[in-house]
Amino acid sequence: MGRQRREAVRMQAAELFEQEVKPPEVARRLRVSVKSAYHWRQLWRQGGAGALGSRGPSGGRCRLSVRCLEKLAAYLEQGPAAHGWLEDQVWTAARVVTLIGRKFHISYSVSGATRLMHRLGFSPQVPARRAAERDEQAVTVWKEATWAEVKEPGRPAGATSASRTRQASPAVRPKDAPGAGAA
């Protein structure tokens, strides 16, 4: 939607250039930078209004076809266990990279797989890495009893200042300050 809106603004600029409106005035009317208006005028002079049209979405082309994207979405819907990850039911970006490699023989980076997942309506999950031997009850008891004893108290509320400047030391007082007597 944003790309279409930006193209519409450039087309308005083309109409204004046809009316011989100067770039600074175009910039003011359309609420864009003067530099953009000058650049658009140059493109308009070279190729007309068509030169200000959108060139399509930015970024690289998706390496998976529409059909492959549909298949990938179906695979993700099946869940990780259906594809060999039995320990937990979360799709991590690294697992999706592996899945894409296995099913489509295409390599993706972890960040690329994350963007692809978002595009398909999924979000990568980060599994909780906890030891299998973890005793939740013992952890709770330790937090309530031992941690309260071990934890150092924080600073008292009055000991800090929000000011970035230091207070003047008593030895350096202005002459007119109260308590500054004649020497």
N, C-alpha and C positions, 0 to 999 in steps of 0.2 A: 504494500500500500504506500509506503514511504517513497519508493522509487517512482511510482506513478504521480505522486504529488509533486516531487522535485521536477519531473519532466513537464508537468503542467506549468510550473513557475517559469521554466526555460522557454516554453512556448509563448507565455505572456511577454517575456522579454523580447522574443522575436517580433511580436506584434508591435511593441513599443519601438524597436529599432526601425521597423518599416515606417513608422511615423516620425522618424528622425529624432527620437528622444535620446539625449546623451546618456552614456553609461552611469554617471553619478546619480542622475535623476531616476534611471531604471532601478538602480540599487536602492534608492530611498523608497520608491513606490512598492517594490517587491520585498523589501526588508531583507536584502542580501548584501554581501560585501561588494565594495566597488571593484575589487580585483576580479570577482566572479563575473560581474557585469561586463567588464572590459574583455575578459576571456570569452564570454558568450558572444559578444559582438564580433570578435575576431572569427569565431567558428561560423557565425551566421553569415558574415561577409564571404567566407570561403565556400560554404555549402548550403546556405539558406536555412530555413527552419528545420529541415531534415537533419542537419548537422547537430542540432540541439536535442534530438531524440534520444531516448534511453538505449543503451547498448546491451541491455539485459542484466541479469544478476551478476554481481561482482564475485570474485573468487574463482577457484578452479571448478571444473565440471565434476560432478559426482561420478566415481568410477564404477558404481553399481547401476545397472539399468533399472527402469521402473519395475520390471518383473522381479528382478533380484531384490529390490527394496521391499516389495510385497512379501516375498519369501522370507526375508530376514525378519520382518515384523511378525510373521507367523511363527518363526522359530523362537523369537523372543517371547511370544505369548505362551508357548509350550512350557517355558521355564527352564532354568539351568539343569535340573535333574534329568530332563529328557535328552540332554546333550552330554551327560557324563559328569556333571558337577553335583555330587550327592551330599556334600558336607553342609551346604546351606542353600537357601533359595534366593540368592541375590545375583543380579547381573552386574558385574563389575565391568568397567571399560576394557580391562585386560582380557576378560573372558569373551567379550564381544569381538575383540580383535582376533582371538583364537578361533571363534566360531566362524567369522567371515573368511578367515584363511582356510578352514576345513571345508566349508560348504561352497565357496565361490573361487577359491585359489587366488585371492587378491589380498595383498598386504595393506593394512591400515595402521596408522599410528594410534596411540591411546587417545590423544586429543581429537583426532579425526573420528574415531569410533564414538567418542562422547558427543561430538556435534551430530553425528549420524543418528545416535540414539535419541537425542533431543528432537531432531527432525521427524522421527517416527513416533514421538510422543512418549518415549521412555526416558528415565533418568538413571544414570549409573549409581549403583549403591556401593558403599564401603562396608565390608563385613566387619563385625566386631571381632577383634583378635584377642581372645581370652584363652587362658590355659584350660584344658579339659578338667584339671584337678582343682580349679577355683572353687572355693567354698564361700558362697554369697553371704551366708549367715556370719561366718567368721570375719569377713570384710566389714559387715555392718557393725558388729561388736567392736572391732578395732577402731573404726571411725568415731564411734560414740564415746568410747572409754579412753583408749590409749592416745589417739590423736588430740583430744581435748587437753590432755596433760602435757604432751610434747610440744604442741604448737606454741610459738612465741607470741606474746600479745602484740598487737599492732601499736602504732604510735598514738599517743593521746591526741584528742581532737584539737586542742589549743597549741600543740607544738609545731604545727606547720602553718605556712602562709601561702595564700594563693598568688601573692605578688612575686614577680621575678626579681625584684630588687631587694637588696639586703638593707636592714635598718641600720642607720648610722650608729657607730659606736659612741658611748658617752664621752670619750676623749675628744671627739671631733664634733663640736657643737657650733652652730652659727652664733655670732656675737649677740644677736637680738633674741636668742632663745631664752625662755625662762630658766633661771638657774645659772645663767652664764654671767658670772660676776666679773668685776674689774680685777685684773691681775696685779 
